[in-house]
Amino acid sequence: MERQSIKGRGAQINPPNRFESTHSEDDFEQIEDDEEFFARLRKVPTQYLPDATQSILVSNDSPDIPFRYSINPYRGCAHGCAYCYARPYHEYLGMNAGLDFETRIMVKHDAARLLRAELNRPGWSAGETIAISGVTDCYQPAERKFRITRGLLEVLLEARQPCGLITKNVLVLRDKDLLSEMARQRLVHVFVSITTLDAELARTMEPRTATPAARLRAIAELSAAGVPVGAMVAPLIPGLNDDEAPAILAAVREAGALTAGFTLLRLPLAVEPIFLDWIARAYPLKAARVESLIRNTRDGQISDAQFGRRMRGQGPYAKQIETTFKVFRKKHGLDKRLPSLDTSQFRPPAAPSGQRSLF
């Protein structure tokens, strides 16, 4: 009996954790006719687990990432995007990059308190911008319940600390009050990620996030509220959505975006088998061509971790994607930077104890 797809999940397989010496494989030979059992398997509930981390600011020195400090309120992401490059991070937690990444979400309940403490440290560089969601989405479904991101924004506004955030979820509009006030003080940029205008492709590829129409509405409403908004057309997948770039750029400009960027599909480590399994299931007639074009942009490989190439690829097809994107980005006036943020207003927020620093 062929197993049916797991409802509402991008990953349909659990690649072995690369840090574990043993792993298990399902064997359903003896129960292949038990339809009730398989029906239960198709419904995998989301678990929210406490993350006891004692730090919230993460620094990086990657030359192709435009920020040094970032905050990720959650580890794992219920959006379930089949292509998500962040999946392998779950392996550091002793879980897998497949269904565990989508269904076992680590919640940093103490994030706002930790941020207060870190912004009060004498060594904090007030001239730095903090990125929210450098890895997983800060407005994924968990945020509706836990409000971790909103708590972080409240601390950042109190401290007059500039930040940028990126999301593909319309839940960002819930915090329009905070974002508009931060924008008035030149403290925030928001990027909305849009991969496609095709609602069916989005539902299949990104099963638990906002529709393309809703994301365009988020851009429009944030822009109307005075928030500087950009669009990230990411990732562009050769042979699947790369031909949509001109239409997406036109749509985000009409909605009010001021700038746009893109990245090429990345399939590091366990993301490769998850994505290739997904494309074979969802688009079997396109799968071979998509894989061939991906390899065409990665010097014959599926993935390339080299700085400078990993975001853009190489070769004629990758160059064609980049050239097309730049031409239409310029045509729609999206080739400019967002207004600069003001790093001069920073003041340490009230410490977790409730006391403000005298110095």
Secondary structure as GFF3:
##gff-version 3
##sequence-region A 1 359
A	DSSP	three_ten_helix	29	31	.	.	.	ID=ss1
A	DSSP	alpha_helix	35	41	.	.	.	ID=ss2
A	DSSP	beta_strand	47	50	.	.	.	ID=ss3
A	DSSP	beta_strand	58	59	.	.	.	ID=ss4
A	DSSP	beta_strand	69	71	.	.	.	ID=ss5
A	DSSP	beta_strand	74	75	.	.	.	ID=ss6
A	DSSP	three_ten_helix	87	93	.	.	.	ID=ss7
A	DSSP	alpha_helix	99	103	.	.	.	ID=ss8
A	DSSP	beta_strand	104	107	.	.	.	ID=ss9
A	DSSP	alpha_helix	111	119	.	.	.	ID=ss10
A	DSSP	beta_strand	130	132	.	.	.	ID=ss11
A	DSSP	alpha_helix	142	146	.	.	.	ID=ss12
A	DSSP	alpha_helix	148	159	.	.	.	ID=ss13
A	DSSP	beta_strand	163	167	.	.	.	ID=ss14
A	DSSP	three_ten_helix	170	175	.	.	.	ID=ss15
A	DSSP	alpha_helix	176	184	.	.	.	ID=ss16
A	DSSP	beta_strand	188	193	.	.	.	ID=ss17
A	DSSP	alpha_helix	199	205	.	.	.	ID=ss18
A	DSSP	alpha_helix	212	224	.	.	.	ID=ss19
A	DSSP	beta_strand	229	236	.	.	.	ID=ss20
A	DSSP	three_ten_helix	242	244	.	.	.	ID=ss21
A	DSSP	alpha_helix	245	255	.	.	.	ID=ss22
A	DSSP	beta_strand	259	264	.	.	.	ID=ss23
A	DSSP	alpha_helix	271	282	.	.	.	ID=ss24
A	DSSP	alpha_helix	287	296	.	.	.	ID=ss25
A	DSSP	alpha_helix	316	331	.	.	.	ID=ss26
###
